Amino acid sequence: MAAGIACAAWLAFGPPQDWEGPMRYVRFALGLASTGAITGGARLIFWDPQGDGGAAVAE
């Protein structure tokens, strides 16, 4: 999860801002991969094996 956040911060504030042409697709793919890493890490940390969503959601 930390690697995904670091990659997203690098994409937002780092050298890829100058990438033009086909390299912008690489930047887009890296952004999607870092978003997936953050989401996947959060799902692993806050795993809900029953899938009921908790009592507060049911009400």
Protein Blocks (a to p, Z undefined) as FASTA:
>chain_A
ZZmmmmmmmmmmmmmlmpghjllmmmmmmmmmmmmmmmmmmmmmmgcfkonnpaklmZZ
